[in-house]
Protein backbone atom coordinates (compact mmCIF):
# COMPACT_ATOMS: atom_id res chain seq x y z
CA UNK A 1 0.00 0.00 0.00
CA UNK A 2 1.09 3.55 -0.70
CA UNK A 3 2.92 5.13 2.21
CA UNK A 4 4.44 8.46 3.03
CA UNK A 5 7.05 9.96 0.75
CA UNK A 6 8.14 12.97 2.76
CA UNK A 7 6.61 14.59 5.84
CA UNK A 8 6.86 18.22 6.77
CA UNK A 9 5.08 20.41 9.58
CA UNK A 10 3.82 23.86 11.03
CA UNK A 11 2.79 26.20 13.73
CA UNK A 12 -0.73 27.15 14.60
CA UNK A 13 -3.91 28.11 12.79
CA UNK A 14 -7.29 26.62 12.13
CA UNK A 15 -9.93 28.83 13.51
CA UNK A 16 -12.96 26.87 14.09
CA UNK A 17 -15.57 26.19 16.48
CA UNK A 18 -18.14 23.44 15.99
CA UNK A 19 -19.76 21.83 18.91
CA UNK A 20 -18.60 18.65 20.58
CA UNK A 21 -19.78 15.21 19.60
CA UNK A 22 -22.43 13.20 21.42
CA UNK A 23 -21.27 9.98 22.98
CA UNK A 24 -24.31 7.74 22.79
CA UNK A 25 -25.24 5.21 20.08
CA UNK A 26 -27.63 6.19 17.33
CA UNK A 27 -30.42 4.25 15.66
CA UNK A 28 -30.54 3.70 11.93
CA UNK A 29 -33.20 5.05 9.61
CA UNK A 30 -34.37 3.69 6.32
CA UNK A 31 -33.99 6.63 3.95
CA UNK A 32 -30.87 6.23 1.80
CA UNK A 33 -28.10 8.83 1.81
CA UNK A 34 -27.30 10.85 -1.27
CA UNK A 35 -23.83 9.96 -2.51
CA UNK A 36 -21.62 12.04 -4.78
CA UNK A 37 -18.54 10.14 -5.99
CA UNK A 38 -15.67 11.80 -7.77
CA UNK A 39 -13.04 10.82 -10.25
CA UNK A 40 -9.88 8.96 -9.22
CA UNK A 41 -6.68 10.49 -7.90
CA UNK A 42 -3.98 12.06 -10.02
CA UNK A 43 -0.56 13.46 -9.22
CA UNK A 44 -0.84 17.16 -10.12
CA UNK A 45 2.00 19.58 -9.49
CA UNK A 46 2.18 21.13 -6.06
CA UNK A 47 1.32 24.83 -5.58
CA UNK A 48 5.03 25.56 -5.24
CA UNK A 49 5.71 23.86 -8.58
CA UNK A 50 2.93 25.93 -10.08
CA UNK A 51 4.61 29.10 -8.85
CA UNK A 52 2.01 30.01 -6.25
CA UNK A 53 3.44 32.61 -3.90
CA UNK A 54 3.98 31.62 -0.28
CA UNK A 55 3.82 33.96 2.71
CA UNK A 56 6.99 36.08 2.74
CA UNK A 57 7.61 35.80 6.49
CA UNK A 58 9.13 32.50 7.54
CA UNK A 59 7.57 32.87 11.02
CA UNK A 60 4.06 33.37 9.64
CA UNK A 61 1.62 30.60 10.58
CA UNK A 62 0.72 28.85 7.31
CA UNK A 63 0.18 25.51 5.72
CA UNK A 64 3.20 26.24 3.54
CA UNK A 65 5.39 26.32 6.65
CA UNK A 66 3.75 23.10 7.83
CA UNK A 67 4.81 21.49 4.56
CA UNK A 68 8.44 22.57 5.08
CA UNK A 69 8.75 21.36 8.67
CA UNK A 70 9.69 17.98 10.09
CA UNK A 71 7.59 15.78 12.39
CA UNK A 72 8.94 13.45 15.05
CA UNK A 73 5.93 11.85 16.74
CA UNK A 74 7.34 9.49 19.35
CA UNK A 75 7.33 8.40 22.97
CA UNK A 76 3.81 7.03 23.21
CA UNK A 77 3.46 6.02 26.85
CA UNK A 78 0.58 4.37 28.68
CA UNK A 79 -0.46 6.27 31.82
CA UNK A 80 -3.16 3.91 33.02
CA UNK A 81 -5.71 1.39 31.81
CA UNK A 82 -9.26 2.74 31.97
CA UNK A 83 -11.23 -0.37 31.02
CA UNK A 84 -11.15 -3.75 29.35
CA UNK A 85 -14.13 -4.77 27.27
CA UNK A 86 -14.89 -8.00 25.48
CA UNK A 87 -13.19 -6.56 22.35
CA UNK A 88 -10.45 -4.12 23.39
CA UNK A 89 -8.45 -2.40 26.13
CA UNK A 90 -8.82 1.38 26.57
CA UNK A 91 -5.86 3.27 28.03
CA UNK A 92 -4.92 6.87 28.75
CA UNK A 93 -1.66 7.78 27.00
CA UNK A 94 0.70 10.61 26.16
CA UNK A 95 3.04 11.14 23.20
CA UNK A 96 5.48 13.78 21.98
CA UNK A 97 4.64 16.22 19.20
CA UNK A 98 7.95 17.91 18.32
CA UNK A 99 8.70 18.25 22.01
CA UNK A 100 5.18 19.13 23.14
CA UNK A 101 3.48 16.60 25.39
CA UNK A 102 0.03 15.62 24.10
CA UNK A 103 -2.42 13.30 25.82
CA UNK A 104 -5.11 11.03 24.44
CA UNK A 105 -6.73 7.62 24.68
CA UNK A 106 -5.59 4.42 22.99
CA UNK A 107 -7.89 1.51 22.21
CA UNK A 108 -6.16 -1.79 21.39
CA UNK A 109 -8.17 -4.74 20.08
CA UNK A 110 -7.52 -8.06 21.81
CA UNK A 111 -5.00 -10.22 19.97
CA UNK A 112 -1.43 -10.04 18.78
CA UNK A 113 -1.89 -7.95 15.64
CA UNK A 114 -0.45 -6.25 13.75
CA UNK A 115 -3.65 -4.22 13.41
CA UNK A 116 -4.57 -1.36 11.09
CA UNK A 117 -4.79 1.94 12.97
CA UNK A 118 -6.81 5.15 13.01
CA UNK A 119 -6.10 8.56 14.54
CA UNK A 120 -9.24 10.44 15.62
CA UNK A 121 -9.37 14.26 15.51
CA UNK A 122 -12.19 15.54 17.70
CA UNK A 123 -14.38 18.62 17.24
CA UNK A 124 -14.26 21.81 19.25
CA UNK A 125 -14.72 21.47 23.00
CA UNK A 126 -13.60 24.28 25.28
CA UNK A 127 -10.18 23.28 26.67
CA UNK A 128 -11.18 24.26 30.21
CA UNK A 129 -14.08 21.79 30.14
CA UNK A 130 -12.40 19.06 28.11
CA UNK A 131 -11.47 15.70 29.63
CA UNK A 132 -9.14 13.20 27.98
CA UNK A 133 -10.66 11.18 25.16
CA UNK A 134 -13.77 13.35 24.95
CA UNK A 135 -15.69 13.94 21.74
CA UNK A 136 -15.73 10.78 19.62
CA UNK A 137 -16.73 8.00 22.01
CA UNK A 138 -18.97 6.27 19.47
CA UNK A 139 -16.23 6.19 16.84
CA UNK A 140 -13.67 4.96 19.37
CA UNK A 141 -15.78 1.98 20.38
CA UNK A 142 -17.01 1.06 16.92
CA UNK A 143 -13.62 1.23 15.21
CA UNK A 144 -11.86 -0.73 17.96
CA UNK A 145 -14.53 -3.42 17.73
CA UNK A 146 -13.96 -3.47 13.96
CA UNK A 147 -10.30 -4.41 14.56
CA UNK A 148 -8.54 -1.02 14.39
CA UNK A 149 -6.09 0.34 16.94
CA UNK A 150 -7.52 3.78 17.75
CA UNK A 151 -5.55 6.78 19.03
CA UNK A 152 -7.81 9.69 19.93
CA UNK A 153 -5.60 12.75 20.29
CA UNK A 154 -6.61 15.40 22.82
CA UNK A 155 -4.47 18.09 21.07
CA UNK A 156 -2.11 20.35 23.01
CA UNK A 157 -3.66 22.54 25.67
CA UNK A 158 -6.24 19.88 26.49
CA UNK A 159 -6.46 17.36 29.36
CA UNK A 160 -3.00 16.12 30.47
CA UNK A 161 -0.99 17.69 27.63
CA UNK A 162 1.35 20.66 27.81
CA UNK A 163 -0.29 24.10 27.90
CA UNK A 164 -1.00 25.89 24.63
CA UNK A 165 -0.44 29.60 24.06
CA UNK A 166 -3.26 32.01 23.36
CA UNK A 167 -2.52 32.07 19.64
CA UNK A 168 -2.28 28.28 19.48
CA UNK A 169 -5.66 27.95 21.18
CA UNK A 170 -7.28 30.50 18.91
CA UNK A 171 -5.52 29.65 15.63
CA UNK A 172 -5.47 25.89 15.74
CA UNK A 173 -3.02 24.66 13.11
CA UNK A 174 -0.82 23.42 15.94
CA UNK A 175 -3.52 20.77 16.32
CA UNK A 176 -2.62 19.61 12.82
CA UNK A 177 0.96 19.09 13.96
CA UNK A 178 -0.30 17.06 16.92
CA UNK A 179 -2.50 14.92 14.67
CA UNK A 180 0.31 14.16 12.23
CA UNK A 181 2.66 13.30 15.08
CA UNK A 182 -0.04 11.05 16.55
CA UNK A 183 0.13 8.91 13.39
CA UNK A 184 3.91 8.67 13.62
CA UNK A 185 3.83 7.79 17.32
CA UNK A 186 1.15 5.17 16.70
CA UNK A 187 3.11 3.53 13.91
CA UNK A 188 6.02 2.83 16.27
CA UNK A 189 3.91 0.40 18.31
CA UNK A 190 4.84 -3.23 17.62
CA UNK A 191 1.20 -4.31 17.27
CA UNK A 192 0.33 -1.61 14.69
CA UNK A 193 0.66 -2.20 10.94
CA UNK A 194 2.50 0.99 9.96
CA UNK A 195 1.47 0.53 6.33
CA UNK A 196 -2.25 0.62 7.13
CA UNK A 197 -3.21 3.85 8.86
CA UNK A 198 -6.03 6.38 8.50
CA UNK A 199 -7.49 9.55 9.99
CA UNK A 200 -11.07 10.31 10.98
CA UNK A 201 -11.98 13.87 11.98
CA UNK A 202 -15.17 15.50 13.11
CA UNK A 203 -16.27 19.15 12.85
CA UNK A 204 -13.15 21.17 13.76
CA UNK A 205 -11.30 17.86 13.56
CA UNK A 206 -12.45 17.53 9.96
CA UNK A 207 -10.56 20.72 9.22
CA UNK A 208 -7.53 19.39 11.11
CA UNK A 209 -7.71 16.23 9.00
CA UNK A 210 -7.82 18.14 5.70
CA UNK A 211 -4.87 20.24 6.85
CA UNK A 212 -2.89 17.09 7.68
CA UNK A 213 -3.60 15.62 4.24
CA UNK A 214 -2.20 18.66 2.43
CA UNK A 215 0.72 19.13 4.83
CA UNK A 216 1.90 15.51 4.80
CA UNK A 217 0.82 13.68 1.63
CA UNK A 218 1.18 9.92 2.02
CA UNK A 219 1.08 10.05 5.82
CA UNK A 220 -2.03 7.86 5.92
CA UNK A 221 -3.85 5.65 3.44
CA UNK A 222 -7.37 7.08 3.75
CA UNK A 223 -9.31 9.79 5.57
CA UNK A 224 -12.91 10.35 6.68
CA UNK A 225 -14.42 13.67 7.78
CA UNK A 226 -17.75 14.23 9.52
CA UNK A 227 -19.72 17.49 9.48
CA UNK A 228 -16.53 19.40 8.81
CA UNK A 229 -15.74 23.04 9.16
CA UNK A 230 -14.94 24.86 5.93
CA UNK A 231 -11.75 24.23 3.98
CA UNK A 232 -11.61 28.04 3.59
CA UNK A 233 -10.11 29.66 6.67
CA UNK A 234 -12.09 32.89 6.33
CA UNK A 235 -15.40 31.03 6.40
CA UNK A 236 -14.55 29.69 9.83
CA UNK A 237 -13.20 33.02 11.02
CA UNK A 238 -16.37 34.83 10.02
CA UNK A 239 -18.81 32.11 11.07
CA UNK A 240 -17.39 31.18 14.47
CA UNK A 241 -14.80 33.65 15.70
CA UNK A 242 -16.14 37.06 14.72
CA UNK A 243 -19.46 36.67 16.59
CA UNK A 244 -17.99 34.85 19.60
CA UNK A 245 -14.46 36.21 20.09
CA UNK A 246 -14.21 39.53 18.21
CA UNK A 247 -11.13 40.54 20.19
CA UNK A 248 -9.24 37.56 18.80
CA UNK A 249 -10.13 38.65 15.28
CA UNK A 250 -8.93 42.19 16.00
CA UNK A 251 -5.62 40.79 17.26
CA UNK A 252 -5.23 38.65 14.14
CA UNK A 253 -5.90 41.59 11.84
CA UNK A 254 -3.51 43.80 13.82
CA UNK A 255 -0.67 41.30 13.46
CA UNK A 256 -1.18 39.96 9.94
CA UNK A 257 -3.54 42.42 8.24
CA UNK A 258 -7.17 42.17 7.22
CA UNK A 259 -8.32 39.80 4.46
CA UNK A 260 -8.29 42.74 2.07
CA UNK A 261 -4.79 43.82 3.11
CA UNK A 262 -3.25 40.34 3.20
CA UNK A 263 -5.28 37.92 1.05
CA UNK A 264 -2.32 35.57 0.53
CA UNK A 265 -1.98 35.08 4.27
CA UNK A 266 -5.56 33.84 4.61
CA UNK A 267 -5.34 31.68 1.49
CA UNK A 268 -2.25 30.11 3.04
CA UNK A 269 -4.35 28.97 6.00
CA UNK A 270 -6.97 27.28 3.81
CA UNK A 271 -6.50 23.60 3.02
CA UNK A 272 -8.36 24.02 -0.28
CA UNK A 273 -5.48 26.14 -1.58
CA UNK A 274 -3.37 22.96 -1.61
CA UNK A 275 -5.86 20.21 -2.40
CA UNK A 276 -3.72 19.10 -5.34
CA UNK A 277 -1.19 17.75 -2.81
CA UNK A 278 -3.60 15.17 -1.39
CA UNK A 279 -2.81 11.58 -2.37
CA UNK A 280 -5.35 9.75 -0.18
CA UNK A 281 -9.01 8.87 -0.83
CA UNK A 282 -11.38 11.01 1.24
CA UNK A 283 -14.91 10.19 2.43
CA UNK A 284 -17.06 13.11 3.64
CA UNK A 285 -20.25 12.75 5.71
CA UNK A 286 -22.61 15.71 6.20
CA UNK A 287 -26.21 16.14 7.32
CA UNK A 288 -28.45 18.39 5.25
CA UNK A 289 -29.93 19.96 8.41
CA UNK A 290 -26.56 20.87 9.97
CA UNK A 291 -26.94 24.40 11.34
CA UNK A 292 -23.46 24.50 12.91
CA UNK A 293 -21.31 23.67 9.90
CA UNK A 294 -23.41 24.40 6.80
CA UNK A 295 -23.60 21.48 4.34
CA UNK A 296 -22.62 23.83 1.50
CA UNK A 297 -19.12 23.84 2.99
CA UNK A 298 -18.69 20.12 2.39
CA UNK A 299 -20.27 20.37 -1.04
CA UNK A 300 -17.74 23.01 -2.03
CA UNK A 301 -14.87 21.07 -0.45
CA UNK A 302 -15.78 17.89 -2.32
CA UNK A 303 -16.17 19.75 -5.61
CA UNK A 304 -12.72 21.31 -5.20
CA UNK A 305 -11.20 17.98 -4.18
CA UNK A 306 -12.63 16.43 -7.31
CA UNK A 307 -11.32 19.29 -9.42
CA UNK A 308 -7.87 18.72 -7.91
CA UNK A 309 -7.99 15.05 -8.91
CA UNK A 310 -8.56 13.65 -5.40
CA UNK A 311 -10.53 10.41 -5.04
CA UNK A 312 -13.34 11.86 -2.92
CA UNK A 313 -16.93 11.05 -2.05
CA UNK A 314 -19.54 13.18 -0.30
CA UNK A 315 -22.44 11.39 1.38
CA UNK A 316 -25.29 13.63 2.49
CA UNK A 317 -27.86 12.47 5.05
CA UNK A 318 -31.27 14.10 4.54
CA UNK A 319 -32.60 15.73 7.72
CA UNK A 320 -29.51 14.85 9.79
CA UNK A 321 -28.06 17.60 11.99
CA UNK A 322 -24.55 18.32 13.20
CA UNK A 323 -24.66 15.74 15.97
CA UNK A 324 -25.45 12.77 13.69
CA UNK A 325 -27.98 11.01 15.89
CA UNK A 326 -30.46 9.24 13.61
CA UNK A 327 -28.07 8.30 10.82
CA UNK A 328 -24.83 7.86 12.70
CA UNK A 329 -24.84 4.07 12.57
CA UNK A 330 -25.40 4.19 8.82
CA UNK A 331 -22.42 6.51 8.52
CA UNK A 332 -20.04 4.44 10.66
CA UNK A 333 -20.87 1.26 8.76
CA UNK A 334 -20.01 3.12 5.57
CA UNK A 335 -16.84 4.47 7.22
CA UNK A 336 -15.59 1.02 8.27
CA UNK A 337 -16.30 -0.38 4.82
CA UNK A 338 -14.38 2.52 3.24
CA UNK A 339 -11.38 2.11 5.56
CA UNK A 340 -11.20 -1.65 5.11
CA UNK A 341 -11.24 -1.25 1.35
CA UNK A 342 -8.51 1.39 1.18
CA UNK A 343 -6.32 -0.09 3.93
CA UNK A 344 -6.73 -3.54 2.39
CA UNK A 345 -7.93 -5.24 5.58
C-alpha positions as CSV (number, residue, x, y, z in Angstrom):
1,X,0.0,0.0,0.0
2,X,1.1,3.5,-0.7
3,X,2.9,5.1,2.2
4,X,4.4,8.5,3.0
5,X,7.0,10.0,0.7
6,X,8.1,13.0,2.8
7,X,6.6,14.6,5.8
8,X,6.9,18.2,6.8
9,X,5.1,20.4,9.6
10,X,3.8,23.9,11.0
11,X,2.8,26.2,13.7
12,X,-0.7,27.1,14.6
13,X,-3.9,28.1,12.8
14,X,-7.3,26.6,12.1
15,X,-9.9,28.8,13.5
16,X,-13.0,26.9,14.1
17,X,-15.6,26.2,16.5
18,X,-18.1,23.4,16.0
19,X,-19.8,21.8,18.9
20,X,-18.6,18.7,20.6
21,X,-19.8,15.2,19.6
22,X,-22.4,13.2,21.4
23,X,-21.3,10.0,23.0
24,X,-24.3,7.7,22.8
25,X,-25.2,5.2,20.1
26,X,-27.6,6.2,17.3
27,X,-30.4,4.2,15.7
28,X,-30.5,3.7,11.9
29,X,-33.2,5.1,9.6
30,X,-34.4,3.7,6.3
31,X,-34.0,6.6,4.0
32,X,-30.9,6.2,1.8
33,X,-28.1,8.8,1.8
34,X,-27.3,10.8,-1.3
35,X,-23.8,10.0,-2.5
36,X,-21.6,12.0,-4.8
37,X,-18.5,10.1,-6.0
38,X,-15.7,11.8,-7.8
39,X,-13.0,10.8,-10.2
40,X,-9.9,9.0,-9.2
41,X,-6.7,10.5,-7.9
42,X,-4.0,12.1,-10.0
43,X,-0.6,13.5,-9.2
44,X,-0.8,17.2,-10.1
45,X,2.0,19.6,-9.5
46,X,2.2,21.1,-6.1
47,X,1.3,24.8,-5.6
48,X,5.0,25.6,-5.2
49,X,5.7,23.9,-8.6
50,X,2.9,25.9,-10.1
51,X,4.6,29.1,-8.9
52,X,2.0,30.0,-6.2
53,X,3.4,32.6,-3.9
54,X,4.0,31.6,-0.3
55,X,3.8,34.0,2.7
56,X,7.0,36.1,2.7
57,X,7.6,35.8,6.5
58,X,9.1,32.5,7.5
59,X,7.6,32.9,11.0
60,X,4.1,33.4,9.6
61,X,1.6,30.6,10.6
62,X,0.7,28.9,7.3
63,X,0.2,25.5,5.7
64,X,3.2,26.2,3.5
65,X,5.4,26.3,6.7
66,X,3.7,23.1,7.8
67,X,4.8,21.5,4.6
68,X,8.4,22.6,5.1
69,X,8.7,21.4,8.7
70,X,9.7,18.0,10.1
71,X,7.6,15.8,12.4
72,X,8.9,13.4,15.0
73,X,5.9,11.9,16.7
74,X,7.3,9.5,19.3
75,X,7.3,8.4,23.0
76,X,3.8,7.0,23.2
77,X,3.5,6.0,26.9
78,X,0.6,4.4,28.7
79,X,-0.5,6.3,31.8
80,X,-3.2,3.9,33.0
81,X,-5.7,1.4,31.8
82,X,-9.3,2.7,32.0
83,X,-11.2,-0.4,31.0
84,X,-11.2,-3.8,29.3
85,X,-14.1,-4.8,27.3
86,X,-14.9,-8.0,25.5
87,X,-13.2,-6.6,22.4
88,X,-10.4,-4.1,23.4
89,X,-8.4,-2.4,26.1
90,X,-8.8,1.4,26.6
91,X,-5.9,3.3,28.0
92,X,-4.9,6.9,28.8
93,X,-1.7,7.8,27.0
94,X,0.7,10.6,26.2
95,X,3.0,11.1,23.2
96,X,5.5,13.8,22.0
97,X,4.6,16.2,19.2
98,X,7.9,17.9,18.3
99,X,8.7,18.3,22.0
100,X,5.2,19.1,23.1
101,X,3.5,16.6,25.4
102,X,0.0,15.6,24.1
103,X,-2.4,13.3,25.8
104,X,-5.1,11.0,24.4
105,X,-6.7,7.6,24.7
106,X,-5.6,4.4,23.0
107,X,-7.9,1.5,22.2
108,X,-6.2,-1.8,21.4
109,X,-8.2,-4.7,20.1
110,X,-7.5,-8.1,21.8
111,X,-5.0,-10.2,20.0
112,X,-1.4,-10.0,18.8
113,X,-1.9,-8.0,15.6
114,X,-0.4,-6.3,13.7
115,X,-3.6,-4.2,13.4
116,X,-4.6,-1.4,11.1
117,X,-4.8,1.9,13.0
118,X,-6.8,5.1,13.0
119,X,-6.1,8.6,14.5
120,X,-9.2,10.4,15.6
121,X,-9.4,14.3,15.5
122,X,-12.2,15.5,17.7
123,X,-14.4,18.6,17.2
124,X,-14.3,21.8,19.3
125,X,-14.7,21.5,23.0
126,X,-13.6,24.3,25.3
127,X,-10.2,23.3,26.7
128,X,-11.2,24.3,30.2
129,X,-14.1,21.8,30.1
130,X,-12.4,19.1,28.1
131,X,-11.5,15.7,29.6
132,X,-9.1,13.2,28.0
133,X,-10.7,11.2,25.2
134,X,-13.8,13.3,24.9
135,X,-15.7,13.9,21.7
136,X,-15.7,10.8,19.6
137,X,-16.7,8.0,22.0
138,X,-19.0,6.3,19.5
139,X,-16.2,6.2,16.8
140,X,-13.7,5.0,19.4
141,X,-15.8,2.0,20.4
142,X,-17.0,1.1,16.9
143,X,-13.6,1.2,15.2
144,X,-11.9,-0.7,18.0
145,X,-14.5,-3.4,17.7
146,X,-14.0,-3.5,14.0
147,X,-10.3,-4.4,14.6
148,X,-8.5,-1.0,14.4
149,X,-6.1,0.3,16.9
150,X,-7.5,3.8,17.8
151,X,-5.6,6.8,19.0
152,X,-7.8,9.7,19.9
153,X,-5.6,12.8,20.3
154,X,-6.6,15.4,22.8
155,X,-4.5,18.1,21.1
156,X,-2.1,20.3,23.0
157,X,-3.7,22.5,25.7
158,X,-6.2,19.9,26.5
159,X,-6.5,17.4,29.4
160,X,-3.0,16.1,30.5
161,X,-1.0,17.7,27.6
162,X,1.4,20.7,27.8
163,X,-0.3,24.1,27.9
164,X,-1.0,25.9,24.6
165,X,-0.4,29.6,24.1
166,X,-3.3,32.0,23.4
167,X,-2.5,32.1,19.6
168,X,-2.3,28.3,19.5
169,X,-5.7,28.0,21.2
170,X,-7.3,30.5,18.9
171,X,-5.5,29.7,15.6
172,X,-5.5,25.9,15.7
173,X,-3.0,24.7,13.1
174,X,-0.8,23.4,15.9
175,X,-3.5,20.8,16.3
176,X,-2.6,19.6,12.8
177,X,1.0,19.1,14.0
178,X,-0.3,17.1,16.9
179,X,-2.5,14.9,14.7
180,X,0.3,14.2,12.2
181,X,2.7,13.3,15.1
182,X,0.0,11.0,16.5
183,X,0.1,8.9,13.4
184,X,3.9,8.7,13.6
185,X,3.8,7.8,17.3
186,X,1.1,5.2,16.7
187,X,3.1,3.5,13.9
188,X,6.0,2.8,16.3
189,X,3.9,0.4,18.3
190,X,4.8,-3.2,17.6
191,X,1.2,-4.3,17.3
192,X,0.3,-1.6,14.7
193,X,0.7,-2.2,10.9
194,X,2.5,1.0,10.0
195,X,1.5,0.5,6.3
196,X,-2.3,0.6,7.1
197,X,-3.2,3.9,8.9
198,X,-6.0,6.4,8.5
199,X,-7.5,9.6,10.0
200,X,-11.1,10.3,11.0
201,X,-12.0,13.9,12.0
202,X,-15.2,15.5,13.1
203,X,-16.3,19.2,12.9
204,X,-13.1,21.2,13.8
205,X,-11.3,17.9,13.6
206,X,-12.5,17.5,10.0
207,X,-10.6,20.7,9.2
208,X,-7.5,19.4,11.1
209,X,-7.7,16.2,9.0
210,X,-7.8,18.1,5.7
211,X,-4.9,20.2,6.8
212,X,-2.9,17.1,7.7
213,X,-3.6,15.6,4.2
214,X,-2.2,18.7,2.4
215,X,0.7,19.1,4.8
216,X,1.9,15.5,4.8
217,X,0.8,13.7,1.6
218,X,1.2,9.9,2.0
219,X,1.1,10.1,5.8
220,X,-2.0,7.9,5.9
221,X,-3.8,5.7,3.4
222,X,-7.4,7.1,3.7
223,X,-9.3,9.8,5.6
224,X,-12.9,10.4,6.7
225,X,-14.4,13.7,7.8
226,X,-17.7,14.2,9.5
227,X,-19.7,17.5,9.5
228,X,-16.5,19.4,8.8
229,X,-15.7,23.0,9.2
230,X,-14.9,24.9,5.9
231,X,-11.7,24.2,4.0
232,X,-11.6,28.0,3.6
233,X,-10.1,29.7,6.7
234,X,-12.1,32.9,6.3
235,X,-15.4,31.0,6.4
236,X,-14.6,29.7,9.8
237,X,-13.2,33.0,11.0
238,X,-16.4,34.8,10.0
239,X,-18.8,32.1,11.1
240,X,-17.4,31.2,14.5
241,X,-14.8,33.7,15.7
242,X,-16.1,37.1,14.7
243,X,-19.5,36.7,16.6
244,X,-18.0,34.8,19.6
245,X,-14.5,36.2,20.1
246,X,-14.2,39.5,18.2
247,X,-11.1,40.5,20.2
248,X,-9.2,37.6,18.8
249,X,-10.1,38.6,15.3
250,X,-8.9,42.2,16.0
251,X,-5.6,40.8,17.3
252,X,-5.2,38.7,14.1
253,X,-5.9,41.6,11.8
254,X,-3.5,43.8,13.8
255,X,-0.7,41.3,13.5
256,X,-1.2,40.0,9.9
257,X,-3.5,42.4,8.2
258,X,-7.2,42.2,7.2
259,X,-8.3,39.8,4.5
260,X,-8.3,42.7,2.1
261,X,-4.8,43.8,3.1
262,X,-3.2,40.3,3.2
263,X,-5.3,37.9,1.0
264,X,-2.3,35.6,0.5
265,X,-2.0,35.1,4.3
266,X,-5.6,33.8,4.6
267,X,-5.3,31.7,1.5
268,X,-2.3,30.1,3.0
269,X,-4.3,29.0,6.0
270,X,-7.0,27.3,3.8
271,X,-6.5,23.6,3.0
272,X,-8.4,24.0,-0.3
273,X,-5.5,26.1,-1.6
274,X,-3.4,23.0,-1.6
275,X,-5.9,20.2,-2.4
276,X,-3.7,19.1,-5.3
277,X,-1.2,17.8,-2.8
278,X,-3.6,15.2,-1.4
279,X,-2.8,11.6,-2.4
280,X,-5.3,9.7,-0.2
281,X,-9.0,8.9,-0.8
282,X,-11.4,11.0,1.2
283,X,-14.9,10.2,2.4
284,X,-17.1,13.1,3.6
285,X,-20.2,12.8,5.7
286,X,-22.6,15.7,6.2
287,X,-26.2,16.1,7.3
288,X,-28.4,18.4,5.2
289,X,-29.9,20.0,8.4
290,X,-26.6,20.9,10.0
291,X,-26.9,24.4,11.3
292,X,-23.5,24.5,12.9
293,X,-21.3,23.7,9.9
294,X,-23.4,24.4,6.8
295,X,-23.6,21.5,4.3
296,X,-22.6,23.8,1.5
297,X,-19.1,23.8,3.0
298,X,-18.7,20.1,2.4
299,X,-20.3,20.4,-1.0
300,X,-17.7,23.0,-2.0
301,X,-14.9,21.1,-0.4
302,X,-15.8,17.9,-2.3
303,X,-16.2,19.8,-5.6
304,X,-12.7,21.3,-5.2
305,X,-11.2,18.0,-4.2
306,X,-12.6,16.4,-7.3
307,X,-11.3,19.3,-9.4
308,X,-7.9,18.7,-7.9
309,X,-8.0,15.1,-8.9
310,X,-8.6,13.7,-5.4
311,X,-10.5,10.4,-5.0
312,X,-13.3,11.9,-2.9
313,X,-16.9,11.0,-2.0
314,X,-19.5,13.2,-0.3
315,X,-22.4,11.4,1.4
316,X,-25.3,13.6,2.5
317,X,-27.9,12.5,5.1
318,X,-31.3,14.1,4.5
319,X,-32.6,15.7,7.7
320,X,-29.5,14.8,9.8
321,X,-28.1,17.6,12.0
322,X,-24.5,18.3,13.2
323,X,-24.7,15.7,16.0
324,X,-25.4,12.8,13.7
325,X,-28.0,11.0,15.9
326,X,-30.5,9.2,13.6
327,X,-28.1,8.3,10.8
328,X,-24.8,7.9,12.7
329,X,-24.8,4.1,12.6
330,X,-25.4,4.2,8.8
331,X,-22.4,6.5,8.5
332,X,-20.0,4.4,10.7
333,X,-20.9,1.3,8.8
334,X,-20.0,3.1,5.6
335,X,-16.8,4.5,7.2
336,X,-15.6,1.0,8.3
337,X,-16.3,-0.4,4.8
338,X,-14.4,2.5,3.2
339,X,-11.4,2.1,5.6
340,X,-11.2,-1.6,5.1
341,X,-11.2,-1.3,1.3
342,X,-8.5,1.4,1.2
343,X,-6.3,-0.1,3.9
344,X,-6.7,-3.5,2.4
345,X,-7.9,-5.2,5.6
